[in-house]
Amino acid sequence: MNQATHPAEPAAFVCVRCAALGPTCCEISPGQEECCFPVSELERQRISDHVALSRGGFVEEKNSRAFVANLHRLFPRERRVLDALFPAGGTHLRLSTDSRGRCQFLSATGCVLPNEVRPYYCRIFPFWVVSGRL
């Protein structure tokens, strides 16, 4: 989104506009939840400190073959690190989603999380870091 076009647009509204266009960091196809990006303990704590989690903010997901294979495709030079972080038979946290695959933190007016509280993946989407470069 070009800030010159929408200079006063709140970050939350950018999320709702983006999510309306199709799959984004705010949405995953139902049935593909196992491949949703993981949330670190630091990110979980930051979110938990900011919002009441009465509607459930996180899901413990198994480190499935599909999940680990997806990480290997994204980070081919980091296989050993990924295997140590996400061992077979282990679990990781991800953001919870509704029945349509939409993030529980996405409201009709956008993301309810301030930018500085969101997971890193959400902050940089649709960009990606490869070999330490954005």
C-alpha positions, -999 to 999 in steps of 0.1 A, spaced: 0 0 0 14 34 -10 15 58 20 13 87 -4 -20 74 -17 -35 68 18 -13 89 42 -36 88 72 -49 52 68 -47 33 101 -26 1 100 -57 -19 111 -77 -7 81 -48 -17 57 -52 -53 71 -90 -54 64 -86 -40 29 -58 -65 22 -77 -94 36 -107 -86 13 -85 -92 -17 -77 -128 -10 -54 -150 10 -31 -129 31 -12 -132 64 -47 -129 80 -62 -160 62 -53 -196 54 -73 -220 33 -94 -243 56 -77 -276 58 -42 -261 55 -40 -249 91 -11 -273 98 11 -253 75 3 -219 91 33 -200 102 45 -207 138 43 -182 166 73 -179 189 71 -178 227 81 -141 226 53 -133 201 28 -153 221 37 -134 253 36 -100 236 1 -108 222 -11 -122 255 1 -92 274 -19 -69 251 -53 -87 246 -77 -108 266 -76 -142 250 -112 -153 259 -119 -162 223 -87 -182 220 -57 -167 204 -34 -197 198 -36 -233 188 -10 -260 196 -2 -277 163 18 -309 156 50 -305 137 36 -325 108 57 -337 78 39 -311 56 47 -283 80 84 -292 83 86 -298 45 71 -263 39 97 -248 62 125 -266 44 112 -252 11 112 -217 25 145 -219 42 166 -246 23 199 -236 40 185 -239 75 174 -276 76 193 -285 107 181 -254 127 145 -261 116 147 -298 125 160 -288 160 133 -261 164 105 -283 151 113 -319 158 91 -348 145 65 -356 172 68 -321 187 44 -292 186 44 -255 179 20 -226 184 1 -208 157 -26 -182 157 -61 -196 159 -84 -192 130 -122 -194 125 -140 -219 102 -132 -198 71 -95 -198 79 -95 -161 91 -73 -151 119 -91 -147 153 -75 -112 155 -90 -100 123 -121 -79 129 -144 -61 105 -123 -30 109 -89 -48 105 -64 -64 128 -72 -58 165 -35 -60 173 -13 -29 171 15 -33 146 42 -36 173 23 -65 189 17 -86 158 38 -116 149 68 -108 128 53 -127 98 23 -104 98 44 -73 101 65 -80 70 38 -97 48 39 -99 18 76 -96 19 100 -123 30 135 -125 45 159 -147 26 196 -151 37 191 -121 61 177 -98 34 142 -85 29 
